Amino acid sequence: MSLTLLLAIGIVITIIFHFIGVYAGAKKIVWIAIVLIWAAVISVATSEVKPKAYDEIKQMQGKYSDTDKLIKEAIPNVSVYEMIVIKNSFLKHEPKE
């Protein structure tokens, strides 16, 4: 999934939660919850991957040029989102079993 699609889904869900809050009469609580959810998601997506993921990146490196380009841009600190993009690029080229 692309980042644009994920953001669009998040915005739609935010609007839905807003209208639920308006209907329930709890706008302030719903908006506080929405802000906390967005903050948590952004924090997780931008956090650095575990050391085991770097071993996986080394195994993927050198096989496909577009994957190598993504790896080169992401190193030395690879975020969770960057790891997902690298993995998707690699799996796009791997033969399906």
C-alpha positions as CSV (number, residue, x, y, z in Angstrom):
1,M,0.0,0.0,0.0
2,S,1.2,3.5,-0.7
3,L,1.5,6.2,1.9
4,T,-1.1,8.3,0.0
5,L,-3.7,5.5,0.3
6,L,-2.9,4.9,3.9
7,L,-3.3,8.6,4.7
8,A,-6.6,8.8,2.7
9,I,-8.0,5.8,4.7
10,G,-6.9,7.5,7.9
11,I,-8.6,10.8,7.0
12,V,-11.8,9.0,6.1
13,I,-11.8,7.1,9.4
14,T,-11.1,10.4,11.2
15,I,-14.1,12.0,9.6
16,I,-16.3,9.0,10.5
17,F,-15.2,9.2,14.1
18,H,-15.9,12.9,14.1
19,F,-19.5,12.4,13.0
20,I,-19.9,9.6,15.6
21,G,-18.7,12.1,18.2
22,V,-21.1,14.8,17.0
23,Y,-24.0,12.3,17.1
24,A,-23.0,11.0,20.6
25,G,-22.4,14.5,21.9
26,A,-18.8,13.7,22.8
27,K,-16.8,15.8,20.2
28,K,-14.0,16.8,22.6
29,I,-13.3,13.2,23.8
30,V,-13.5,11.8,20.2
31,W,-11.0,14.4,18.9
32,I,-8.6,13.7,21.8
33,A,-8.8,10.0,20.9
34,I,-8.2,10.8,17.2
35,V,-5.2,12.9,18.0
36,L,-3.8,10.2,20.3
37,I,-4.4,7.5,17.6
38,W,-2.7,9.5,14.9
39,A,0.3,10.3,17.2
40,A,0.7,6.6,18.0
41,V,0.5,5.5,14.4
42,I,3.0,8.1,13.2
43,S,5.3,7.2,16.1
44,V,5.2,3.5,15.2
45,A,5.7,4.2,11.4
46,T,8.7,6.4,12.0
47,S,10.4,4.3,14.7
48,E,13.5,2.4,13.9
49,V,13.3,-1.3,13.1
50,K,14.8,-4.0,15.3
51,P,18.3,-5.3,14.6
52,K,16.9,-8.5,13.1
53,A,15.4,-6.5,10.2
54,Y,18.9,-5.2,9.2
55,D,19.9,-8.9,8.7
56,E,16.9,-9.3,6.4
57,I,17.9,-6.2,4.5
58,K,21.4,-7.6,4.0
59,Q,19.8,-10.7,2.5
60,M,17.7,-8.6,0.1
61,Q,20.6,-6.3,-0.9
62,G,22.3,-6.9,-4.3
63,K,19.5,-8.8,-6.0
64,Y,17.4,-6.0,-7.6
65,S,18.4,-2.5,-8.5
66,D,15.3,-0.7,-7.4
67,T,15.3,-2.5,-4.1
68,D,19.0,-1.6,-3.6
69,K,18.2,2.1,-4.3
70,L,15.5,2.0,-1.6
71,I,17.9,0.4,0.8
72,K,20.6,2.9,0.1
73,E,18.2,5.8,0.7
74,A,17.0,4.3,4.0
75,I,20.3,3.3,5.6
76,P,21.7,3.9,8.3
77,N,18.4,4.2,10.3
78,V,15.5,2.3,8.7
79,S,12.0,3.1,9.8
80,V,9.2,0.6,9.9
81,Y,7.5,2.3,6.9
82,E,10.8,2.2,4.9
83,M,11.2,-1.5,5.8
84,I,7.7,-2.2,4.5
85,V,8.5,-0.3,1.2
86,I,11.8,-2.2,0.8
87,K,10.1,-5.6,1.5
88,N,7.3,-4.8,-1.0
89,S,9.8,-3.9,-3.7
90,F,11.8,-7.1,-3.1
91,L,8.7,-9.3,-3.1
92,K,7.5,-7.7,-6.3
93,H,10.5,-9.3,-8.1
94,E,10.6,-12.6,-6.2
95,P,8.9,-15.5,-8.0
96,K,5.6,-16.5,-6.5
97,E,5.5,-20.0,-5.1
